[in-house]
Amino acid sequence: MEKIKLIFVGFGNVGKAFARKLLHQLEARPIYRNILGNDIAIEVSAVVTTKGAYIFRGDWRSELSTLVEKYPSNVELLKRFDRTIDLDQLLRHINPNLAIVTLPPSYSNGQPNLEIYSRLIENQTSIITADKTGLAFKFWDLIERAHSREAYIGYRATVMAGTPATDLMQGVAGKEVLELKSILNATTNYIVSLIESGKTFHQALEQAQREGLTEPDPRIDYEGYDSAAKLAILLNILGYRVAIHDISRTSLNTIDDAKIREAPKKGKSIRYLATATFDKGEIKTAEVKPAELDLGSPLAKVKGNYNGIVIETSQGTISMIGPAGPAENTAEAMLTDLLEYMLWIRRK
Amino acid sequence: MEKIKLIFVGFGNVGKAFARKLLHQLEARPIYRNILGNDIAIEVSAVVTTKGAYIFRGDWRSELSTLVEKYPSNVELLKRFDRTIDLDQLLRHINPNLAIVTLPPSYSNGQPNLEIYSRLIENQTSIITADKTGLAFKFWDLIERAHSREAYIGYRATVMAGTPATDLMQGVAGKEVLELKSILNATTNYIVSLIESGKTFHQALEQAQREGLTEPDPRIDYEGYDSAAKLAILLNILGYRVAIHDISRTSLNTIDDAKIREAPKKGKSIRYLATATFDKGEIKTAEVKPAELDLGSPLAKVKGNYNGIVIETSQGTISMIGPAGPAENTAEAMLTDLLEYMLWIRRK
């Protein structure tokens, strides 16, 4: 029986949702139950947050349950977080096999996220991440360093979360891709549909903020950083070496509200799209911008918390529609990564 | 520079289409061009068919081009096929790293396909297959034996071919899947649409046969073997241990033509569906049968050479629509496998 020592880096909504899945759902998944369960077990060793490092001492299941319930509101529990231990010390002390990374994104210069990924990889600690920053800045660099250190990187949760968009891209790497068109950010898609139904951009944004749908800095959504990060990841999976800042961004609020409202009358729909076009195998354009779709297009029907991708290939059109986040879906994508990581461990 | 010695097992339309992709398209794919090209090269060493074994002696590119053009019509070329060499001898003689398998299916008892897969795996020869037989009979047995022999098995071409259905299933392994509904056989979907537009089952079947769309034995299509094999593979990817004969099949011709024709008047559409339902993580039903859909359902819109999958999860609905085969698409799925195999080789 192989044991996987696991740490959490970040413990917000997504980290907690993943902890709950680990406690209550992993063992119910058929891959674990029927294929892996007798060979591999998990043990959680630490949780690292901005409050410090919490190192598990007793039964990890009960300690993790307590953290899920009481972090960060319980003062007694917070005292158990040691602020004097930095990540390097923790890695040396615990030497974890796997880190569950749920850091907030950092799209200005990528830090401290990039540095954290580097430390983990140097330590041969595999990574399952919901944070897009590392891969949106340095996809192949991280992947190749991870491989050379025999570490796994799972990143299904970084794009569309509830829908296996990264798997889709891996599955078309042998095809001639002519165009990729996608809705990768549910928040802006919601804002657009509120504008369509009569609200101004500012009213729609305020409503989305009130409902807790935007990033803490909502420009990450409506200025296209989030979509650009995701598009960069998808293009890297296809085999291109591009980073978030290679994707051109046009803010959603550059388009007149009236234009969005009037589009349906002409059989069109404006959506905030992430698109790429290709010419002889090279990227011709890669951009995030408000753009017009035919109402009959599968992307025009993407509503609510859903995302979609349409890929034109030389042999036909592939479309995938499904839920985006939030935390529950993101955590399930990470659970899929965990199962893949376990299959990978077993093969080594 | 690592060299991959490759053999073809079977060389019909799909094998030839893959050979053309290998000759003319591999190097244009971004994963190869930008990531792998400097590290790994391919060399084709032999083609094995029912006519015997053709062993490459000179420049593999020009010999493979000749085979693509002239096999099996050219008599001089056929003389180069040695009928006295069996697969074991060939494997010992060449010791290939990778076999491109495009055998016809064998759904009665799985032979000789199962035996061929066993020989390849025993020899530590990795496999990229378009043939569903092996995996539809013994998915995890083959996968686990391959892993223990450090061989790769790529099988994207076995389901939906033009659309990454196997990737989709890998991508939802961490989710709670409640229902899977799919159109996995384009031929029967075409037959149904011909019946809808006024033809009888027999007229529709004859037309599909005339147009070369059916399997040589068309019962493989309309009695549901093909769809059942594909559904079995999808369920195994989710982590279940099921084989083709565990899937219940109801022939397409058990339903009245009139019922198919009248369905649209009631806002419905009859389709030949492969479905599975789940209860507390166990498979409740797994079947191929003619069944009614709402006209608004994404699967009701799957036409022509397209296939589709709709997965209900506890967190929402994921749908994927895209092209099925024929040979071109199947070969591109195999090219995707080849790129994944190369990434896998490089990591070892």
Interface residues (C-beta under 8 A of the other chain):
Chain A: K21 Q25 A28 R29 P30 I31 Y32 R33 N34 I35 W140 H147 R156 G162 T163 P164 T166 D167 L168 Q170 G171 V172 A173 G174 K175 E176 L238 G239 Y240 R241 K280 G281 P298 N305 Y306 T313 Q315 G316 T317 I318 S319 M320 I321 G322 P323 E328 N329 E332 A333 M334 L335 T336 D337 L338 L339 E340 R346 R347
Chain B: K21 Q25 A28 R29 P30 I31 Y32 R33 N34 I35 W140 H147 R156 G162 T163 P164 T166 D167 L168 Q170 G171 V172 A173 G174 K175 E176 L238 G239 Y240 R241 K280 G281 P298 N305 Y306 T313 Q315 G316 T317 I318 S319 M320 I321 G322 P323 E328 N329 E332 A333 M334 L335 T336 D337 L338 L339 E340 R346 R347
